[in-house]
Amino acid sequence: MTQSEKKISQSEILPPSSLEPARNMQELGTQLYFTVLKGRQRFRFTSPIDGYLNFLLDEDSNHCSVVIANQDYLVQAGENILFHLKKGDQMELKSINSDNNMLLMLIPSDKFPAYHDKYQADETRFRNGMLTKADKRIGLALQQIFHLYLADSYLNQLKIQSLMLDIIIHQVETLYVENENKEILVNKTHFDKIQLAKKMIEEDLSRNHTISELAKAVGTNEQYLKKHFKQYYGKTVMNFITEMKMEHAKRLIMMGKYRISDVARMTGYKHSTHFTTAFKKYFGIIPNSLRYSFLVAHEGILAIPDLISSFTV
């Protein structure tokens, strides 16, 4: 038997499965829809799939109003919102600033399994989307995408897809951690914790929150809370608390239904004198002066008996 005949014979007795295409090959790739929007825009979009809309607004931009599935959102510069869309759901974006730079991505639900599983398990938690603050990694990727988008080419499209996947990976990494049993758990992002602290303050202005209590409640420490609260909202925690209390007090007084002592109690002050001092420091007038102006303007001379009694409380 010749050498070539030996080779043929050997190939003929190999198991048939070895001659078939490998069965362990996995599909690699994520179907992504995307667009880049710049400047003043009014963009409407109907989702062709069941998936997640990932809207990112550049940190040098102004705010944008977004309507997603008939719900209104105001997205600030440097924020991202991840929102579940069903096939046929509509989205409308309105940008009125010429400096705005925006990226919209749509990711099929089946290509985003970890987040989608969590969403399906607790739709009420994610009903209004997941809002996060962009960091330097996301900001850099956005700048590269905006630059590449200007010069359209097949190579640039591949680079853009790679950058978008990097953004998604980074977002998922900040949203989830694994426990010892390799179970995916929701991990609050930095922005989530700061938002929760802000919400706790706003929900009950009769309480006198301390930074220590707020930090413990949202799962962080005092220094972290103070630093990032000011970074996100432009004011310290205590200044924000004072602002909320004073503005609430002003609204209560302008209603004309409450005595100053009642307003003091409703904004967390045990003594009216302490409240009056804080109110004057913030607005430059005492609460009774505001109440006097309001009552005279609305009720005239009939308000005088109430005014006299209010100065005694």
C-alpha positions as CSV (number, residue, x, y, z in Angstrom):
1,M,0.0,0.0,0.0
2,T,1.4,3.4,-0.9
3,Q,1.8,6.2,1.5
4,S,-1.1,8.1,0.0
5,E,-3.3,5.1,0.2
6,K,-2.4,4.7,3.9
7,K,-3.5,8.3,4.5
8,I,-6.8,7.8,2.8
9,S,-7.5,4.7,4.7
10,Q,-6.7,6.4,8.0
11,S,-9.0,9.3,7.2
12,E,-11.8,6.9,6.3
13,I,-11.8,5.2,9.7
14,L,-11.8,8.4,11.8
15,P,-15.1,8.9,13.7
16,P,-17.6,10.8,11.7
17,S,-18.1,13.5,14.4
18,S,-14.5,14.7,14.0
19,L,-15.2,15.7,10.4
20,E,-18.3,17.7,11.4
21,P,-18.1,21.4,12.4
22,A,-17.3,21.9,16.0
23,R,-20.4,22.0,18.2
24,N,-18.9,24.0,21.1
25,M,-18.5,27.3,19.2
26,Q,-20.5,30.1,20.7
27,E,-22.0,33.1,19.0
28,L,-20.0,36.1,19.9
29,G,-21.6,39.5,19.5
30,T,-24.4,41.7,20.8
31,Q,-26.9,43.2,18.5
32,L,-26.9,47.0,19.2
33,Y,-29.0,49.8,17.9
34,F,-27.5,53.3,18.5
35,T,-27.5,56.9,17.4
36,V,-25.5,60.0,18.3
37,L,-27.5,63.2,18.7
38,K,-26.0,66.7,18.9
39,G,-27.3,70.2,19.7
40,R,-30.9,71.1,19.5
41,Q,-32.9,68.0,18.7
42,R,-36.4,66.6,18.9
43,F,-36.0,62.9,18.4
44,R,-38.8,60.3,18.3
45,F,-38.2,56.6,18.3
46,T,-40.3,53.4,18.4
47,S,-38.5,50.4,19.8
48,P,-38.4,47.5,17.2
49,I,-37.5,45.0,20.0
50,D,-37.9,44.2,23.6
51,G,-34.8,45.6,25.1
52,Y,-33.0,48.2,27.2
53,L,-32.6,51.8,26.2
54,N,-29.3,53.2,27.5
55,F,-29.3,57.0,27.3
56,L,-26.1,58.9,28.1
57,L,-25.7,62.7,28.2
58,D,-22.2,64.2,28.0
59,E,-21.0,65.9,31.2
60,D,-20.4,69.2,29.3
61,S,-24.0,69.3,28.1
62,N,-27.1,70.8,29.5
63,H,-30.2,68.9,30.7
64,C,-32.6,67.1,28.4
65,S,-36.2,66.2,28.7
66,V,-37.1,62.6,27.8
67,V,-40.4,60.9,27.5
68,I,-40.2,57.1,27.8
69,A,-43.3,54.9,27.6
70,N,-45.4,58.0,28.5
71,Q,-43.3,58.9,31.5
72,D,-41.4,62.2,31.8
73,Y,-37.8,62.4,32.9
74,L,-35.3,65.2,33.2
75,V,-31.8,64.0,32.6
76,Q,-28.9,66.2,33.9
77,A,-25.5,66.6,32.4
78,G,-23.3,63.5,33.0
79,E,-26.2,61.2,33.9
80,N,-27.2,57.9,32.3
81,I,-30.6,56.3,32.4
82,L,-31.2,52.6,31.6
83,F,-34.8,51.9,30.9
84,H,-36.7,48.7,29.8
85,L,-38.7,49.1,26.6
86,K,-41.2,46.6,25.2
87,K,-41.5,46.2,21.5
88,G,-43.6,49.1,20.2
89,D,-42.9,51.4,23.1
90,Q,-42.1,55.0,22.2
91,M,-39.5,57.4,23.3
92,E,-39.2,61.1,22.6
93,L,-36.2,63.3,23.4
94,K,-36.1,67.1,23.5
95,S,-32.8,68.9,23.6
96,I,-32.9,72.7,23.5
97,N,-29.2,73.4,24.1
98,S,-26.8,73.6,21.1
99,D,-23.9,72.2,23.2
100,N,-25.6,68.9,24.0
101,N,-24.0,65.6,23.0
102,M,-26.1,62.5,23.5
103,L,-25.7,58.7,22.9
104,L,-28.7,56.4,22.7
105,M,-28.2,52.6,22.7
106,L,-30.8,49.9,22.5
107,I,-29.8,46.4,23.8
108,P,-31.9,43.3,23.3
109,S,-33.2,41.9,26.6
110,D,-31.8,38.4,25.8
111,K,-28.3,40.0,25.4
112,F,-28.5,41.6,28.8
113,P,-29.4,38.5,30.9
114,A,-28.1,39.5,34.4
115,Y,-29.9,42.8,34.5
116,H,-33.0,41.5,32.7
117,D,-33.4,38.7,35.2
118,K,-33.3,41.2,38.0
119,Y,-35.8,43.4,36.2
120,Q,-38.2,40.6,35.7
121,A,-38.0,39.6,39.4
122,D,-38.7,43.1,40.7
123,E,-40.3,45.2,38.0
124,T,-41.5,47.8,40.6
125,R,-37.9,48.6,41.6
126,F,-36.8,49.3,38.0
127,R,-40.0,50.7,36.7
128,N,-38.6,54.2,36.5
129,G,-35.3,53.1,35.1
130,M,-31.9,53.0,36.6
131,L,-30.3,56.4,36.9
132,T,-26.6,56.7,37.4
133,K,-23.8,59.3,37.2
134,A,-21.1,58.9,34.6
135,D,-17.5,58.5,35.7
136,K,-14.3,59.3,33.9
137,R,-14.2,55.9,32.1
138,I,-17.7,56.4,30.7
139,G,-16.9,60.1,29.9
140,L,-13.8,59.2,28.0
141,A,-15.6,56.5,26.0
142,L,-18.4,58.9,25.1
143,Q,-15.9,61.5,23.8
144,Q,-14.2,58.9,21.6
145,I,-17.6,57.8,20.2
146,F,-18.6,61.4,19.4
147,H,-15.2,61.9,17.6
148,L,-15.4,58.6,15.6
149,Y,-19.0,59.2,14.6
150,L,-18.0,62.3,12.7
151,A,-16.0,60.3,10.2
152,D,-18.2,57.4,9.2
153,S,-16.4,54.3,8.1
154,Y,-16.7,50.6,8.7
155,L,-13.6,50.6,10.9
156,N,-15.0,53.4,13.0
157,Q,-18.2,51.5,13.4
158,L,-16.3,48.6,14.8
159,K,-14.5,50.9,17.2
160,I,-17.8,52.5,18.3
161,Q,-19.3,49.1,18.9
162,S,-16.3,48.2,21.0
163,L,-16.6,51.4,23.1
164,M,-20.3,50.9,23.6
165,L,-19.7,47.4,24.8
166,D,-17.1,48.8,27.2
167,I,-19.7,51.3,28.6
168,I,-22.2,48.5,29.0
169,I,-19.7,46.2,30.8
170,H,-18.7,49.0,33.1
171,Q,-22.3,49.9,33.9
172,V,-23.1,46.2,34.7
173,E,-20.0,45.9,36.9
174,T,-21.1,48.9,39.0
175,L,-24.7,47.5,39.2
176,Y,-23.8,44.0,40.2
177,V,-21.5,42.0,42.5
178,E,-21.3,38.3,43.1
179,N,-21.7,36.8,46.5
180,E,-19.9,33.7,47.7
181,N,-22.5,31.5,46.0
182,K,-21.9,33.3,42.7
183,E,-25.4,34.8,42.8
184,I,-25.9,38.1,41.1
185,L,-26.9,40.8,43.5
186,V,-27.9,44.4,43.0
187,N,-25.1,46.7,44.3
188,K,-26.1,50.3,44.8
189,T,-24.0,52.7,42.8
190,H,-22.5,55.8,44.3
191,F,-25.3,57.9,42.8
192,D,-28.0,55.6,44.2
193,K,-26.7,56.2,47.7
194,I,-26.6,59.9,47.3
195,Q,-30.1,59.9,45.8
196,L,-31.4,57.8,48.7
197,A,-30.0,60.3,51.2
198,K,-31.6,63.2,49.4
199,K,-34.9,61.4,49.3
200,M,-34.8,60.6,53.0
201,I,-34.3,64.4,53.7
202,E,-37.2,65.4,51.4
203,E,-39.7,62.8,52.7
204,D,-39.8,64.1,56.2
205,L,-38.7,67.7,56.8
206,S,-39.9,67.6,60.4
207,R,-37.0,65.3,61.2
208,N,-33.5,66.6,62.0
209,H,-31.2,64.3,60.2
210,T,-27.5,64.1,61.1
211,I,-24.9,63.3,58.5
212,S,-23.9,60.2,60.6
213,E,-27.5,58.9,60.6
214,L,-28.0,59.5,56.8
215,A,-24.6,57.8,56.0
216,K,-25.5,54.8,58.0
217,A,-29.0,54.5,56.5
218,V,-27.7,54.5,52.9
219,G,-24.7,52.2,53.6
220,T,-21.7,54.5,53.5
221,N,-19.6,56.7,55.7
222,E,-19.8,60.4,56.6
223,Q,-16.9,61.6,54.5
224,Y,-18.1,59.8,51.5
225,L,-21.6,61.2,51.8
226,K,-20.4,64.8,52.4
227,K,-18.0,64.6,49.4
228,H,-20.3,63.1,46.8
229,F,-23.5,64.9,47.9
230,K,-21.8,68.2,47.2
231,Q,-20.3,66.9,44.0
232,Y,-23.8,65.8,42.7
233,Y,-26.0,68.6,44.0
234,G,-23.6,71.5,44.4
235,K,-24.3,72.1,48.1
236,T,-23.4,70.4,51.4
237,V,-25.8,68.0,53.1
238,M,-26.6,70.5,55.9
239,N,-27.1,73.4,53.5
240,F,-29.5,71.3,51.5
241,I,-31.4,70.3,54.7
242,T,-31.7,74.0,55.7
243,E,-32.8,75.0,52.2
244,M,-35.5,72.3,52.1
245,K,-36.8,73.2,55.6
246,M,-36.9,77.0,54.9
247,E,-38.6,76.7,51.6
248,H,-41.1,74.3,53.1
249,A,-41.7,76.7,56.0
250,K,-42.2,79.6,53.5
251,R,-44.9,77.6,51.7
252,L,-46.7,76.7,54.9
253,I,-46.7,80.4,56.0
254,M,-47.9,81.6,52.6
255,M,-50.9,79.2,53.0
256,G,-52.1,81.4,55.8
257,K,-53.5,78.4,57.8
258,Y,-50.7,77.8,60.4
259,R,-49.4,79.7,63.3
260,I,-45.6,80.3,63.4
261,S,-45.2,77.8,66.3
262,D,-46.9,75.2,64.1
263,V,-44.6,75.9,61.2
264,A,-41.6,75.6,63.5
265,R,-42.7,72.2,64.7
266,M,-43.5,71.0,61.2
267,T,-40.0,71.8,60.1
268,G,-38.2,70.2,63.1
269,Y,-37.7,73.2,65.4
270,K,-38.7,72.6,69.1
271,H,-38.7,76.3,69.9
272,S,-40.3,79.1,67.8
273,T,-37.4,81.5,68.6
274,H,-34.8,79.1,67.1
275,F,-37.0,78.8,64.0
276,T,-37.4,82.6,63.7
277,T,-33.7,83.1,64.0
278,A,-33.0,80.5,61.2
279,F,-35.7,81.9,59.0
280,K,-34.4,85.4,59.3
281,K,-30.9,84.3,58.6
282,Y,-32.0,82.5,55.4
283,F,-34.6,85.0,54.0
284,G,-33.6,88.2,55.7
285,I,-37.1,88.7,57.3
286,I,-38.8,87.2,60.3
287,P,-41.6,84.7,59.7
288,N,-44.3,87.0,61.1
289,S,-43.4,89.7,58.6
290,L,-44.0,87.3,55.8
291,R,-47.3,86.1,57.4
292,Y,-48.3,89.7,57.9
293,S,-47.7,90.7,54.3
294,F,-49.6,87.6,53.1
295,L,-52.6,88.1,55.3
296,V,-52.9,91.9,54.6
297,A,-52.6,91.2,50.8
298,H,-55.3,88.6,50.9
299,E,-57.7,89.5,53.8
300,G,-57.1,93.1,54.5
301,I,-58.4,94.6,57.8
302,L,-60.2,91.3,58.7
303,A,-56.8,89.8,59.3
304,I,-55.8,92.2,62.1
305,P,-57.1,90.0,65.0
306,D,-55.2,87.0,63.7
307,L,-52.1,89.1,63.3
308,I,-52.2,90.3,66.9
309,S,-52.6,86.8,68.2
310,S,-49.8,85.5,66.0
311,F,-47.2,87.8,67.7
312,T,-48.0,86.2,71.0
313,V,-47.0,82.6,70.0
